[in-house]
Amino acid sequence: MTGKTVVITGGTSGIGQVAAEALAGMGARLVLIARDPARGEAAMARLRAKGPGAAHAIHYADLSRLSEMKRVGREIAAVEPRVDVLINNAGAMFTRREVTEDGLELTFAVNHVAYFVVTHLLRDKLVASAPARVISTSSHAHKGAKLNFDDLQLVKGFSGFKAYGRSKLCNILFTRELARRLEGTGVTANCLHPGFVATRFGDRAQGFGARVFGFLKNFAITPEKGADTIIYLASSDEPAKVTGAYFYKRREYTPTREARDDESARRLWQETAKLAGLTD
């Protein structure tokens, strides 16, 4: 990874932090997109210790806001000479339906639209840096999820778990369509299930959701184990030619039938571009 630039969202805690530090230790230069300045500065100190020879960088943005997604994507594209790996990893689950200033359901905005917008704005830089890779953190939580394009953001029948599962289905469909659109460019796009990990994830849940997460974390794996497949997809030669796939424990894994629906993938791309105000 020496000489390579890795852009990562959600790299200040949990599996993103572990992956960022591991890649820095391999010689990569890390560019973090973070929301919290205190965690951001602590993460930068750890990266400098792991990879002291690289000029690691950090950009702050609220990835629930379209204006911030676009600003940070454009900033990185403007200042970075190359982007070899983009890791879309930031994510959250919310037990109550909240709507952003852009009119987007919060889970959908953070877990899917931010992936789409940041990738869109770094796409030309990735292609120019090819061979390059886009890696997106999804989840087995997509199992049982189905998209309803008449109610994509769960205005009706909202639950935190349902919204989260749908967002993770969106991650896989986004990866499939991105891989199709990047065919022949030398840029691959893959996604993964990290496992259920003991991190800060779910800490913002309330009521019943908070109790569920508190109980489940007793059975969760470590962030080190959860980050392993991210690190593998970012650095290993083995998946270099694989694109459009879903991985679990370093192996290609077949997601649900809904996650393999190429027509849904194309329609989701078009609908997301329209919501984000970006060209298809």
Contacts in CASP RR format, 6 or more apart in sequence:
PFRMAT RR
TARGET T0000
AUTHOR 0000-0000-0000
METHOD contacts of the structure
MODEL  1
MTGKTVVITGGTSGIGQVAAEALAGMGARLVLIARDPARGEAAMARLRAK
GPGAAHAIHYADLSRLSEMKRVGREIAAVEPRVDVLINNAGAMFTRREVT
EDGLELTFAVNHVAYFVVTHLLRDKLVASAPARVISTSSHAHKGAKLNFD
DLQLVKGFSGFKAYGRSKLCNILFTRELARRLEGTGVTANCLHPGFVATR
FGDRAQGFGARVFGFLKNFAITPEKGADTIIYLASSDEPAKVTGAYFYKR
REYTPTREARDDESARRLWQETAKLAGLTD
1 23 0 8 1.000
1 25 0 8 1.000
1 26 0 8 1.000
1 27 0 8 1.000
1 28 0 8 1.000
1 234 0 8 1.000
1 235 0 8 1.000
2 26 0 8 1.000
2 27 0 8 1.000
2 28 0 8 1.000
3 27 0 8 1.000
3 28 0 8 1.000
3 29 0 8 1.000
3 54 0 8 1.000
3 84 0 8 1.000
4 27 0 8 1.000
4 28 0 8 1.000
4 29 0 8 1.000
4 84 0 8 1.000
4 85 0 8 1.000
5 28 0 8 1.000
5 29 0 8 1.000
5 31 0 8 1.000
5 80 0 8 1.000
5 81 0 8 1.000
5 82 0 8 1.000
5 83 0 8 1.000
5 84 0 8 1.000
5 85 0 8 1.000
5 129 0 8 1.000
6 20 0 8 1.000
6 23 0 8 1.000
6 28 0 8 1.000
6 29 0 8 1.000
6 30 0 8 1.000
6 31 0 8 1.000
6 84 0 8 1.000
6 85 0 8 1.000
6 86 0 8 1.000
6 87 0 8 1.000
6 234 0 8 1.000
7 31 0 8 1.000
7 33 0 8 1.000
7 76 0 8 1.000
7 80 0 8 1.000
7 83 0 8 1.000
7 85 0 8 1.000
7 86 0 8 1.000
7 87 0 8 1.000
7 122 0 8 1.000
8 16 0 8 1.000
8 19 0 8 1.000
8 20 0 8 1.000
8 30 0 8 1.000
8 31 0 8 1.000
8 32 0 8 1.000
8 33 0 8 1.000
8 86 0 8 1.000
8 87 0 8 1.000
8 89 0 8 1.000
9 33 0 8 1.000
9 63 0 8 1.000
9 87 0 8 1.000
9 88 0 8 1.000
9 89 0 8 1.000
9 90 0 8 1.000
9 114 0 8 1.000
9 118 0 8 1.000
10 16 0 8 1.000
10 17 0 8 1.000
10 32 0 8 1.000
10 33 0 8 1.000
10 34 0 8 1.000
10 89 0 8 1.000
10 90 0 8 1.000
10 91 0 8 1.000
11 17 0 8 1.000
11 19 0 8 1.000
11 20 0 8 1.000
11 32 0 8 1.000
11 34 0 8 1.000
11 43 0 8 1.000
11 89 0 8 1.000
11 90 0 8 1.000
12 32 0 8 1.000
12 34 0 8 1.000
12 36 0 8 1.000
12 39 0 8 1.000
12 40 0 8 1.000
12 42 0 8 1.000
12 43 0 8 1.000
13 39 0 8 1.000
13 43 0 8 1.000
13 199 0 8 1.000
13 200 0 8 1.000
14 197 0 8 1.000
14 199 0 8 1.000
14 200 0 8 1.000
14 201 0 8 1.000
14 223 0 8 1.000
14 227 0 8 1.000
15 89 0 8 1.000
15 137 0 8 1.000
15 194 0 8 1.000
15 197 0 8 1.000
15 199 0 8 1.000
15 223 0 8 1.000
15 226 0 8 1.000
15 227 0 8 1.000
15 230 0 8 1.000
16 87 0 8 1.000
16 89 0 8 1.000
16 223 0 8 1.000
16 227 0 8 1.000
16 230 0 8 1.000
17 43 0 8 1.000
17 46 0 8 1.000
17 223 0 8 1.000
18 223 0 8 1.000
18 224 0 8 1.000
18 226 0 8 1.000
18 227 0 8 1.000
18 231 0 8 1.000
19 87 0 8 1.000
19 89 0 8 1.000
19 227 0 8 1.000
19 230 0 8 1.000
19 231 0 8 1.000
19 234 0 8 1.000
20 30 0 8 1.000
20 32 0 8 1.000
20 43 0 8 1.000
20 47 0 8 1.000
21 46 0 8 1.000
21 47 0 8 1.000
21 50 0 8 1.000
22 50 0 8 1.000
22 227 0 8 1.000
22 231 0 8 1.000
23 30 0 8 1.000
23 85 0 8 1.000
23 231 0 8 1.000
23 234 0 8 1.000
23 235 0 8 1.000
24 30 0 8 1.000
24 47 0 8 1.000
24 50 0 8 1.000
24 51 0 8 1.000
24 54 0 8 1.000
24 56 0 8 1.000
25 50 0 8 1.000
25 51 0 8 1.000
26 235 0 8 1.000
27 51 0 8 1.000
27 53 0 8 1.000
27 54 0 8 1.000
28 54 0 8 1.000
28 84 0 8 1.000
28 85 0 8 1.000
28 235 0 8 1.000
29 54 0 8 1.000
29 55 0 8 1.000
29 56 0 8 1.000
29 57 0 8 1.000
30 47 0 8 1.000
30 54 0 8 1.000
30 56 0 8 1.000
30 57 0 8 1.000
31 56 0 8 1.000
31 57 0 8 1.000
31 58 0 8 1.000
31 59 0 8 1.000
31 76 0 8 1.000
31 80 0 8 1.000
31 83 0 8 1.000
32 40 0 8 1.000
32 43 0 8 1.000
32 44 0 8 1.000
32 47 0 8 1.000
32 56 0 8 1.000
32 57 0 8 1.000
32 58 0 8 1.000
32 59 0 8 1.000
33 58 0 8 1.000
33 59 0 8 1.000
33 60 0 8 1.000
33 61 0 8 1.000
33 63 0 8 1.000
33 72 0 8 1.000
33 76 0 8 1.000
33 90 0 8 1.000
33 118 0 8 1.000
34 40 0 8 1.000
34 43 0 8 1.000
34 58 0 8 1.000
34 59 0 8 1.000
34 60 0 8 1.000
34 61 0 8 1.000
35 60 0 8 1.000
35 61 0 8 1.000
35 62 0 8 1.000
35 63 0 8 1.000
37 60 0 8 1.000
40 58 0 8 1.000
40 60 0 8 1.000
43 58 0 8 1.000
44 56 0 8 1.000
44 58 0 8 1.000
47 54 0 8 1.000
47 56 0 8 1.000
48 56 0 8 1.000
59 72 0 8 1.000
59 75 0 8 1.000
59 76 0 8 1.000
60 72 0 8 1.000
61 68 0 8 1.000
61 69 0 8 1.000
61 71 0 8 1.000
61 72 0 8 1.000
62 68 0 8 1.000
63 69 0 8 1.000
63 72 0 8 1.000
63 90 0 8 1.000
63 109 0 8 1.000
63 110 0 8 1.000
63 114 0 8 1.000
63 118 0 8 1.000
64 100 0 8 1.000
64 104 0 8 1.000
64 106 0 8 1.000
64 109 0 8 1.000
64 110 0 8 1.000
64 114 0 8 1.000
65 100 0 8 1.000
65 101 0 8 1.000
65 102 0 8 1.000
65 109 0 8 1.000
66 100 0 8 1.000
66 102 0 8 1.000
66 104 0 8 1.000
66 109 0 8 1.000
66 113 0 8 1.000
66 117 0 8 1.000
66 276 0 8 1.000
66 277 0 8 1.000
69 113 0 8 1.000
69 114 0 8 1.000
69 117 0 8 1.000
69 118 0 8 1.000
69 276 0 8 1.000
70 117 0 8 1.000
70 121 0 8 1.000
72 118 0 8 1.000
73 117 0 8 1.000
73 118 0 8 1.000
73 121 0 8 1.000
73 122 0 8 1.000
74 121 0 8 1.000
76 83 0 8 1.000
76 121 0 8 1.000
76 122 0 8 1.000
76 125 0 8 1.000
77 83 0 8 1.000
77 121 0 8 1.000
77 122 0 8 1.000
77 124 0 8 1.000
77 125 0 8 1.000
80 125 0 8 1.000
82 125 0 8 1.000
82 128 0 8 1.000
82 129 0 8 1.000
83 122 0 8 1.000
83 125 0 8 1.000
83 126 0 8 1.000
83 129 0 8 1.000
83 132 0 8 1.000
84 129 0 8 1.000
84 132 0 8 1.000
84 133 0 8 1.000
85 132 0 8 1.000
85 133 0 8 1.000
85 134 0 8 1.000
85 135 0 8 1.000
85 234 0 8 1.000
86 118 0 8 1.000
86 119 0 8 1.000
86 122 0 8 1.000
86 126 0 8 1.000
86 132 0 8 1.000
86 133 0 8 1.000
86 134 0 8 1.000
86 135 0 8 1.000
87 135 0 8 1.000
87 136 0 8 1.000
87 137 0 8 1.000
87 230 0 8 1.000
87 234 0 8 1.000
88 114 0 8 1.000
88 115 0 8 1.000
88 118 0 8 1.000
88 119 0 8 1.000
88 134 0 8 1.000
88 135 0 8 1.000
88 136 0 8 1.000
88 137 0 8 1.000
88 171 0 8 1.000
89 135 0 8 1.000
89 136 0 8 1.000
89 137 0 8 1.000
89 230 0 8 1.000
90 110 0 8 1.000
90 114 0 8 1.000
91 110 0 8 1.000
91 111 0 8 1.000
91 137 0 8 1.000
91 201 0 8 1.000
92 106 0 8 1.000
92 107 0 8 1.000
92 110 0 8 1.000
92 111 0 8 1.000
92 201 0 8 1.000
92 202 0 8 1.000
92 204 0 8 1.000
93 107 0 8 1.000
93 160 0 8 1.000
93 161 0 8 1.000
93 163 0 8 1.000
93 164 0 8 1.000
93 201 0 8 1.000
93 202 0 8 1.000
93 204 0 8 1.000
93 205 0 8 1.000
94 106 0 8 1.000
94 107 0 8 1.000
94 160 0 8 1.000
94 163 0 8 1.000
94 204 0 8 1.000
94 205 0 8 1.000
95 160 0 8 1.000
95 205 0 8 1.000
95 206 0 8 1.000
95 207 0 8 1.000
95 208 0 8 1.000
95 209 0 8 1.000
95 210 0 8 1.000
96 160 0 8 1.000
96 206 0 8 1.000
97 105 0 8 1.000
97 106 0 8 1.000
97 154 0 8 1.000
97 158 0 8 1.000
97 160 0 8 1.000
97 163 0 8 1.000
98 105 0 8 1.000
98 106 0 8 1.000
99 105 0 8 1.000
99 106 0 8 1.000
100 106 0 8 1.000
100 109 0 8 1.000
102 109 0 8 1.000
102 275 0 8 1.000
104 113 0 8 1.000
104 153 0 8 1.000
104 275 0 8 1.000
105 153 0 8 1.000
105 154 0 8 1.000
105 155 0 8 1.000
105 158 0 8 1.000
105 163 0 8 1.000
107 160 0 8 1.000
107 163 0 8 1.000
107 164 0 8 1.000
107 166 0 8 1.000
107 167 0 8 1.000
108 152 0 8 1.000
108 153 0 8 1.000
108 154 0 8 1.000
108 163 0 8 1.000
108 166 0 8 1.000
108 167 0 8 1.000
108 170 0 8 1.000
111 164 0 8 1.000
111 167 0 8 1.000
111 168 0 8 1.000
111 170 0 8 1.000
111 171 0 8 1.000
112 167 0 8 1.000
112 170 0 8 1.000
112 171 0 8 1.000
112 174 0 8 1.000
112 272 0 8 1.000
113 272 0 8 1.000
113 275 0 8 1.000
113 276 0 8 1.000
115 136 0 8 1.000
115 171 0 8 1.000
115 174 0 8 1.000
116 174 0 8 1.000
116 269 0 8 1.000
116 272 0 8 1.000
116 273 0 8 1.000
116 276 0 8 1.000
117 276 0 8 1.000
117 278 0 8 1.000
119 134 0 8 1.000
119 178 0 8 1.000
120 273 0 8 1.000
120 276 0 8 1.000
120 278 0 8 1.000
123 182 0 8 1.000
123 187 0 8 1.000
126 132 0 8 1.000
126 134 0 8 1.000
126 187 0 8 1.000
127 182 0 8 1.000
127 185 0 8 1.000
127 186 0 8 1.000
127 187 0 8 1.000
130 185 0 8 1.000
130 186 0 8 1.000
130 187 0 8 1.000
131 186 0 8 1.000
131 187 0 8 1.000
131 188 0 8 1.000
131 240 0 8 1.000
132 186 0 8 1.000
132 187 0 8 1.000
132 188 0 8 1.000
133 187 0 8 1.000
133 188 0 8 1.000
133 189 0 8 1.000
133 190 0 8 1.000
133 233 0 8 1.000
133 234 0 8 1.000
133 240 0 8 1.000
134 175 0 8 1.000
134 178 0 8 1.000
134 182 0 8 1.000
134 187 0 8 1.000
134 188 0 8 1.000
134 189 0 8 1.000
134 190 0 8 1.000
135 189 0 8 1.000
135 190 0 8 1.000
135 191 0 8 1.000
135 192 0 8 1.000
135 230 0 8 1.000
135 233 0 8 1.000
135 234 0 8 1.000
136 171 0 8 1.000
136 174 0 8 1.000
136 175 0 8 1.000
136 189 0 8 1.000
136 190 0 8 1.000
136 191 0 8 1.000
136 192 0 8 1.000
137 171 0 8 1.000
137 191 0 8 1.000
137 192 0 8 1.000
137 194 0 8 1.000
137 230 0 8 1.000
138 168 0 8 1.000
138 171 0 8 1.000
138 172 0 8 1.000
138 175 0 8 1.000
138 191 0 8 1.000
138 192 0 8 1.000
138 193 0 8 1.000
138 246 0 8 1.000
139 164 0 8 1.000
139 165 0 8 1.000
139 168 0 8 1.000
139 171 0 8 1.000
139 193 0 8 1.000
139 194 0 8 1.000
139 195 0 8 1.000
140 168 0 8 1.000
140 193 0 8 1.000
140 195 0 8 1.000
140 248 0 8 1.000
141 161 0 8 1.000
141 164 0 8 1.000
141 165 0 8 1.000
141 168 0 8 1.000
142 165 0 8 1.000
142 166 0 8 1.000
142 168 0 8 1.000
142 169 0 8 1.000
142 171 0 8 1.000
142 172 0 8 1.000
142 255 0 8 1.000
142 256 0 8 1.000
142 258 0 8 1.000
142 259 0 8 1.000
143 255 0 8 1.000
143 256 0 8 1.000
144 165 0 8 1.000
144 256 0 8 1.000
144 258 0 8 1.000
145 162 0 8 1.000
145 165 0 8 1.000
145 166 0 8 1.000
145 168 0 8 1.000
145 169 0 8 1.000
145 256 0 8 1.000
145 258 0 8 1.000
146 166 0 8 1.000
146 169 0 8 1.000
146 258 0 8 1.000
147 166 0 8 1.000
147 169 0 8 1.000
147 170 0 8 1.000
147 173 0 8 1.000
147 258 0 8 1.000
147 264 0 8 1.000
147 268 0 8 1.000
149 267 0 8 1.000
149 271 0 8 1.000
152 271 0 8 1.000
154 162 0 8 1.000
154 163 0 8 1.000
154 166 0 8 1.000
160 209 0 8 1.000
169 256 0 8 1.000
169 258 0 8 1.000
169 259 0 8 1.000
170 268 0 8 1.000
171 191 0 8 1.000
172 191 0 8 1.000
172 246 0 8 1.000
172 255 0 8 1.000
172 259 0 8 1.000
173 259 0 8 1.000
173 261 0 8 1.000
173 264 0 8 1.000
173 265 0 8 1.000
173 268 0 8 1.000
174 265 0 8 1.000
174 268 0 8 1.000
174 269 0 8 1.000
174 272 0 8 1.000
175 189 0 8 1.000
175 190 0 8 1.000
175 191 0 8 1.000
175 244 0 8 1.000
175 245 0 8 1.000
175 246 0 8 1.000
176 244 0 8 1.000
176 259 0 8 1.000
176 260 0 8 1.000
176 262 0 8 1.000
176 265 0 8 1.000
177 262 0 8 1.000
177 265 0 8 1.000
177 266 0 8 1.000
177 268 0 8 1.000
177 269 0 8 1.000
178 189 0 8 1.000
178 244 0 8 1.000
179 188 0 8 1.000
179 189 0 8 1.000
179 190 0 8 1.000
179 243 0 8 1.000
179 244 0 8 1.000
180 244 0 8 1.000
180 262 0 8 1.000
180 265 0 8 1.000
181 269 0 8 1.000
182 188 0 8 1.000
182 189 0 8 1.000
182 243 0 8 1.000
183 243 0 8 1.000
188 239 0 8 1.000
188 240 0 8 1.000
188 241 0 8 1.000
188 242 0 8 1.000
188 243 0 8 1.000
188 244 0 8 1.000
189 243 0 8 1.000
189 244 0 8 1.000
190 233 0 8 1.000
190 239 0 8 1.000
190 242 0 8 1.000
190 243 0 8 1.000
190 244 0 8 1.000
190 245 0 8 1.000
190 246 0 8 1.000
190 247 0 8 1.000
191 244 0 8 1.000
191 245 0 8 1.000
191 246 0 8 1.000
191 247 0 8 1.000
192 229 0 8 1.000
192 230 0 8 1.000
192 233 0 8 1.000
192 246 0 8 1.000
192 247 0 8 1.000
192 248 0 8 1.000
193 229 0 8 1.000
193 246 0 8 1.000
193 247 0 8 1.000
193 248 0 8 1.000
193 253 0 8 1.000
194 226 0 8 1.000
194 227 0 8 1.000
194 229 0 8 1.000
194 230 0 8 1.000
195 221 0 8 1.000
195 225 0 8 1.000
195 226 0 8 1.000
195 248 0 8 1.000
196 216 0 8 1.000
196 219 0 8 1.000
196 220 0 8 1.000
196 221 0 8 1.000
197 220 0 8 1.000
197 221 0 8 1.000
197 222 0 8 1.000
197 223 0 8 1.000
197 225 0 8 1.000
197 226 0 8 1.000
198 217 0 8 1.000
198 220 0 8 1.000
198 221 0 8 1.000
198 222 0 8 1.000
198 223 0 8 1.000
199 223 0 8 1.000
201 213 0 8 1.000
202 210 0 8 1.000
202 213 0 8 1.000
203 213 0 8 1.000
205 212 0 8 1.000
205 213 0 8 1.000
228 249 0 8 1.000
228 250 0 8 1.000
229 247 0 8 1.000
229 248 0 8 1.000
229 249 0 8 1.000
229 250 0 8 1.000
232 238 0 8 1.000
232 239 0 8 1.000
232 247 0 8 1.000
232 250 0 8 1.000
233 239 0 8 1.000
233 247 0 8 1.000
239 245 0 8 1.000
239 247 0 8 1.000
242 252 0 8 1.000
245 252 0 8 1.000
246 252 0 8 1.000
246 253 0 8 1.000
246 254 0 8 1.000
246 255 0 8 1.000
246 259 0 8 1.000
247 253 0 8 1.000
254 260 0 8 1.000
258 264 0 8 1.000
269 280 0 8 1.000
270 280 0 8 1.000
273 279 0 8 1.000
273 280 0 8 1.000
274 280 0 8 1.000
END
